[in-house]
């Protein structure tokens, strides 16, 4: 998952900041007219979209998922809000409430952020597939991609653990949501995303 400093670096990229401004203004106008949020924290909110989408796949967000999402928000928010209301956590409530409306434009923003922050051609690299274990294949594929892509990929799961801790159990609807996210972000053709899906066990 992204850190505060990585989000701060992304927001300094002109193509990202220019595209983010009208999206932020539209979100505030439609969902939260009194919301005060910096560009940094709004980009962090946008980057939460995959995690929120997976959490909502079952129809509602459990307490465990809410705590995990809040922790991810606090990691990315600007300045640290340990004993205060975190602006990303606060804004996420509006995103969850109107997720169907903002899912498409937020994923468009994430896709643009990917396109300008690394070269997608490097995702074409395929490992030699030296292993039978799906997790080891995935780890081998991760070695061929930039670190920032690993951060994007880690935003798809509701945990701050490493992507390589082991196989993960997931419900069928959550797994379908992961595949939908891959489609939205134009990742399905890349070996690393295919091997990422291979690390999940569908319950």
N, C-alpha and C positions, 0 to 999 in steps of 0.2 A: 504494500500500500504506500501511497505517497506520503512524504513528510511535509511539514510546514515549509521547509526550505525548498523542496522540490516544486511545490505548488507556486511558491514565490518566484522561482526561476521561470516556470512556464508562463506566468502572467506577464513577464517582461518581454515575451516574444510578441512583436507587433501584430502579427496575423491573428494571434489568439486574443489579445486585448481588444482589438478593433471589432472582432466578431462577437465578443462577450458582452460589450456594452449595450447594444440594442436588445439582446436576449435578457439581460438583467433588468432593463427598464420595463420590458414587456411582462416579465414574471412579477415584478413588484406591482405594476399597474393592475394586473388581473387577479393576483392572489393575496397580496399583502401590502396595501398602500402605505402602511406605517412602518414597513420593514426597513431597517437600516443595516446594510451589509456592504462590506468592502468588496472590491473586485476580486481580491485574493480569496475571500471566504465564499463568494458566489461561485468561483471556479471550483473550489473544493466541493460545494454542493453539487455542481454538475457532475463531478467525478464520482460522487456517491451513487449516481443513477443505476449502474449495474447492480450494486449491492442491494439497493432498495428494491429493484425489480425482482431479484431472486427472493428477497424476504417476502414480497407481496405475492409470489407465485402461488402460494397455498391459500390465498384469499385474505389473510390477515397476518399481522406481525406479532410474534410471540414476545414475551418479556425478555427471553434470552437474545432474540434477534434485535430487539430494541436496544439492549445494553451494548451489544456488539456494534451496531450501527453508530451509537453515540460515541463509543470509544474511537471508531474510525474517524468520525467528524472532528473530535478533539485533537487527534494527531495531525490533521491537516490545517486546522484553523490558525489564523494569524495571531501570534502573541501569547497564546496560552490562556485558558479560561478555567483553570482547575476549580476555583471556588466561586466562579461567576457563571452566568448564563452564557453558554457557548453560542455564538451567532450562527454557526453552521447547523448545530443541533436544533436551534430554534427555527431556522429556515427550512430544515428538512421536514418539519411537521406540515408545512404548506405543500411541499413536494409530494409527500405521501398522500395527502388529502386529494390532490388533483393530478395524480401520477399519469393517468391516461392522457391528459391534455399535454403534459410536458415531456413525456417519454421520447417522442420523436425529435423535437428540437434539441433536447439535451443530448441525445445520442449523436445527432448531427454535429453538435459542438465537440463532443469527445472524439468523433472521427476526424474532424479538422485538427484537433489538438494532436492526435496521433500523426497525421499526415505532415505536420510542420515540425514535429519534435524528433522524428527519426525516419530513416529511409526504409520503406516497406519491403524493398527488394531483399533486405537481409533476412526477412521472414521466410523467404523461399528455400533457404538452406535446410536440407534434410539430413539428419544424423545417419550413420551407417546402420542403425538398428541392430547393434551388437547384442542386445539383451532381449529376453523373452518377457521380462517383468515390465508392465506398462509404466510404472513409476520411473524405472531406470531409463526407459526410452524417453520419457518426458524430460528428465533431468539432462539427458544427453542433448535433446533439442534446445533446452534453455541455454546451454552453453554457446549456442550459435546466434543468440538474439541479444539486442542491447538491453542494458539494465532497465531503462525507462519502460520498455515494453513489458518486462516482468512486473513492474509496478501497475501498469494498466491491467494486466491479467489478474493480479492479486486482488484488484477491486471487484472481481466477480464472485469472491467467496467471503462469507461473513465471519472472518477471523483474522487476527493479526499474526497468525502463525505462518511459517514458511510454506510456500506452495508445495514443498517437497517433503512434508512430514510423513506422508503415507497416503494410502487410498482413502477416499472420503465417501461416506454413504450419503445419498441424496434421494429425494423423492422424484417420482417420474415427472411431475409438473415443474419442479425446480430444474431438472435436467433439460427439459424442453425449453425452459427460459434461458439457460446457458447457451443452448444452440441458437435461440432467437437473438441473443445478444451478439453472438458471433456473426450472424447474418447482418444485423444492423451495422456492425462495425467493419464489415467486409473482411472477416478473419477466417472464414470456414475453409478456404483453399490452402491455408498455410499448415505445414506439418506440425509446428509447435502447438497450434490450437487443436488440431486433431488429437495429438498425443495428450494434451491437457484434458480433453474430454475423456480420454481413455483411463484417466486416474480415478474416475468416479464409479462407484458401485450404486446402481439404481435399486432402491428398495422396492 
